[in-house]
Amino acid sequence: MAPERLYLFDTTLRDGAQTNGVDFTLSDKLTIAKMLDDLGIDYVEGGYPGANPTDTQLFAEDRNLGATFTAFGMTRRPGRSTSNDPGLAALLEAKADAICFVAKSWDYHVRVALETTPEENLASIRDSVGAAVATGREVLLDCEHFFDGYKANPQFALACAKAAYDQGARWIVLCDTNGGALPHEVETVVGEVIKLIPGDHVGIHAHNDTEQAVANSLAAVRAGARQIQGTLNGLGERCGNANLVSIIPTLKLKPDFADRFEIGVSDAQLKSLAHASHTLDEMLNRAPNRHAPYVGESAFATKAGIHASAIMKDPATYEHVSPDRVGNRRKLLVSDQAGKSNVLAELERIGLKVDKDDARIMQLLDVVKEREAIGYAYEAADASFELLARRVLGKVPNYFDVEKFDVNIEQRDNAVGQRVTVSLAVVKVKVDGETLISAAEGIGPVNALDLALRKDLGKYQGYINGLELTDYRVRILNGGTEAVTRVLIESQDESGERWTTVGVSPNIIDASFQALMDSIVYKLVRSGAPA
């Protein structure tokens, strides 16, 4: 039997834009839409034309996407005709492949929010869908609050869905708008809907307020729905929407779904999933969720030594899927809980060939445990571990020496009379016997130190021009005025490669400097810079 087709509908640019702190520019929307298209998403919902200048401009021109580019908006307002509703007119005029209407399907909302009658609500659905179908566009109806509405008045909720379907809507999407439905409830309700509307015309739009949006989406598919709506990384208002980054690999890699269904995402496109997830976070200036399923940095990370030993024999002992299938990689963490297997596996990953009986392996493990006892955390700082390993094995060139650095903080009036605090750092380095002195101002002491350190490294400057600090995290390891500080710095280069380094000291500037130095040296090592 041929597999059934499941369709993926991404609403990152519309529902995801309602996330607290997220504000997409037109350029952002175009970039993300192209990324979603490249991933193999069937429908990309771009926004609400007429609601704001960005979305209006977005739908004023063609995007040349393979995905069905979709405009979102409300059905006609109560008391207006389809020819006398500016919002509906903006939707019909938008350059969109499809139109997704949203309409109330809970009689409580019809009475309280819309202040109209059930009959007028149904008429609005019929009129709006009919008008859009007449333009030749594919039409969807988001049945807002469907599951709450069904519990309160199943006849009315079903009548709303059926009204749109009878008028020619391609998809009737059942929305758990408040995010309070549970998987067994979703499965039961969807099962009732497909008695009236064929399942290949039914979609699910789940919110994550009970952290079950992914489970609810899969439950709807089991019950017969054939379209899933969601967002990249689960963006969305309140607690977010169903996370397509978790749903896609589940549909592709879990036999219960993979054997029954096919989606538009190919095996090759699936390998770009982690990159797409991280790219969106980077655009939003957010650190990626390290513990995200499938794509997170810790999704395939193993810390316990006995687990690492088993993984080296057969990865399936502790991995539910192969990480490379989603563009991720296996990490056998080196920490004070690690064993020899973890160290050997990590050395193999970074390309350091060492005999398993080499005495330096246990020496390296002892150094790791000693340093972690005073606050270092190598499981979270892969680059610093690699440098430590290379130093124990005698494989890190001495590129340059920092003879001195100085950081000062000054509060003063600026040119317009405003009181500002400015940090100034001066760094003195020696490269090939030549002394170089650099100074830089920054918005804080670490920023100033970072800028000064990377300002002039002589013959190595070309290797670090694309280096940038992308995340900075500080943790106080004990209390009191002599508290030890751990600093983790995440860096990125021009190729998009990311790495993390660590520094520990009672002085936060010193700890930061250690992590900055490791980051630069790591970049030089990975770039093959000559000594």
Buried (B, 14 or more C-beta within 10 A) or exposed (E): EEEEEBBBBBBBBBBBBBBEEBEBEBEBBBBBBBBBBBBBBBBBBBBBBBBEEBBBEBBEEEBEBEBBBBBBBBBBBBEBEBEEBEBBBBBBBBBBBBBBBBBBBBBBBBBEEBEBEBEBBBBBBBBBBBBBBEEEBBBBBBBBBBBBBBBBBEEBBBBBBBBBBEBEBBBBBBBBBBBBBBBEBBBBBBBEBBEEBEBBBBBBBBBBBBEBBBBBBBBBBBBBBBBBBBBBBBBBBEEBBBBBBBBBBBBBBEEEBBEBBBBBBEEEBBBBBBBBBBBBBBBBEEBBBEEBBBBBBBBBBBBBBEBBBBBBEEBEEBBEBEBEBBBBEBBBBBBBEBBBBBBBBBBBBBEBEBEEEBEBBEEBBEBBBEBBEEBBBBBBBBBBBBBBBBEBBEEBEEBBEEEEBEBEEEEEEEEEEEEEEBBBBBBBBEBEEEEBEBBBEBEBBBBBBBBBBBBBBBEBEEBBEBBEBBBBBEBEEEEEEEEBBBBBBBBBBEEEEBBBBBBBBBEBBBBBBBBBBBBBBBBBBBBEBEE
